[in-house]
């Protein structure tokens, strides 16, 4: 008898495991503005909500903290495509836009790290939703 019930029990558990292993991706989650800080190798980054045009997060970074940023292109005159990523334990922010002369602007997609989402589930912590993921990312 129990042999017949096992598939009925296992199927929902399999779907739950797949659902918790896939972390949310938020396309166009944030807009960004970057501004060089006077040749110091530091950049002030302003991230704001693409949907509500509200402030979300400001921080100073070394240019080397932006994975994939063409630093020479960022500093060069004129306007050219700009791409970079910020990777943290909770997720990844992939940004693209245009810039030059030490300034840039554009938009970012956010993807939560599946391993982080799984760790939250294992610790019985409610999975963040929407902008809560972005807040977690900014605080780490």
Secondary structure, DSSP 8 states (H G I E B T S, - for coil): -HHHHHHHHHHHHHHHHHHHHS--EEEEEEEEEEEE-TTSSEEEEEEEETTT--EEEEEEEEGGGSBT--HHHHHSSS-EEEEEEEEETTEEEEEEEEEETTEEEEEEEEEE-HHHHHHHHHTT-----THHHHHHHHH-
